[in-house]
Amino acid sequence: MKKSPFIGLYIIMAVLLVLPFVLPNSFYVDLAIRMAINAIIVLGLNLLIGFAGQISLGHAGFLGIGAYATAALPSHFGWHPMLALLAGAAAAGLLAAIVARPIFKLKGHYLAMATLGLGIIINIVVRNEAAWTGGPDGMPVPAMSLAGFEISGDKHWYWIVAVLLSVSVWASLNLIDSPFGRALRALHGSEVASKVVGVDVVRYKVAIFVLSAVFASIMGSVTAHYVGFVTPNLADFFHSIELVTMVVIGGMASVYGSVVGAVLLTALPQALTSFEGWETVIFGAILMLCMIFLPKGLVPTLAAKFSSGE
Amino acid sequence: MALLEVKDLSIHFGGVKAVQNVSFTIDAGIVYAVIGPNGAGKTTLFNLITGVYTPTTGTILLDGESIGGKSPDALARRGVARTFQNLQICMNMDAIENVMVGAHLRLDRNLLKAALRWPVLKRRDRELRGEAAELMRFVGLQDYINTRADSMPYGALKRLEIARALAMKPRLIFLDEPAAGLNPKETIEVDALVRKVADSGVTVVLVEHDMKMVMNLSDRILVLDYGRKLTEGTGLEVRSNPDVIAAYLGAHA
């Protein structure tokens, strides 16, 4: 009998429960929150890249849409932050749906280029429309409030993000082990075979692209609220690459790999700060070593080692 | 009425006329073989009928309804299944999941219900896993029910393709060289499996190079050469046709 796929989720939940009581100061709480936010984005991205086998090099653009919706709509139009968050998610989803149809006629390098272009366009819009977005300087974000209760500070956001992460892991695990998820993995494994059994391949690619864009947008909004300020860097190319790197290092087509990849790559730059000036070099070297020795990513490689050693 | 009726079917790739003016009909419940030398257009013909290619000209009728140029998923919805000559197995999945994908159209594919672990959907999925295991036993893969597809031998993967196709509960199944690359013992087993499939009420269309298997199984045989129909008939008729002998042995008739 197979082990329950949910064991990892219970471990994550236990860690999330204990963490606030053992972390020495707010620096670590902040780090934990950013890890969890990244983990949720990477979960969505891994559904697209790892499970469905479709690359996106512009995902930070969707993050930017959510973040700037959250920043701009309440300040300029007096929208409720929750409404702004939903509007951002809807806009990101709609944009993803509109561009996905033509984009997913492309494959491999062409798909990578198209999504790269999409991300860059979003970033340029955010940078240039200074009247709405504050341009390169960014803009402050009003606080989120729910039913008259203002959400602010590490403690609030920690628990919100912890719940979101747990739910996202649970939902991702459910999704991949469902007819929808099997169709996604099948079109990755063999596109022609999945077509012939009746999978409408383009529709599935579009659906998962939209879903991952909505994930990213919502987390963009959460990031904006949590940090209290948005800058175009959130939506730039390097951030997109960083997210893809988290998918790859953690493990393609691995739900837990997404979490591990996000946690490690969020922590690594912090851990390397003592190397002053050399941190980027060492960061790059670590990534290269990972790809050479763990080409399938951390979690799948270790899982394979573990199960064959038994 | 014939289950499948193909009339003047052609497809051109640039200047290459891969299939030219081919016509034939297939009655429900029979085993129909398509043979011919390499490059005769057999697989192309399969790709045309199963929606992978769009015909340049000609019509394909399934139960009297025109299906030429329809997408593969539209054909799957009408009960047309196929296997591939060059394996098309999802190596990123378990063997049994490959079979379960075959039942795609019979399931509730709702994304939200899936993410929320909807109980009805989950129960149906468990039943399906049982059905898929049953199908794997049917094709002789009982030893691989809990195996990942990428750790299965070639011969087993050929059968896995058949199990996946059967999971669609098709009316018409196209088998593209099910015995290619198999040793004589495995070939005999696949021969028996195709018989079993046909006996279960599915109409079988077979491309195969193993003549013993073709002659043994087929009710009717279509012979293609250079994309054209050379002849069609029972095994006996085809075997004694001088054009067929010429095509295979390269003699000038």
Interface residues (C-beta under 8 A of the other chain):
Chain A: K2 W170 A171 S172 N174 L175 D177 S178 P179 F180 G181 R182 A183 R185 A186 H188 G189 S190 V192 A193 S194 K195 V196 V197 G198 V199 D200 V201 A207 L211 A253
Chain B: T50 G51 V52 S71 P72 D73 L75 A76 R77 A81 R82 F84 Q88 I89 C90 M91 N92 M93 E97 N98 M100 V101 G102 H104 L105 L107 D108 R109 N110 L111 K113 A114 A115 L116 R117 L121 D125 N146 R164 A165 A167 M168
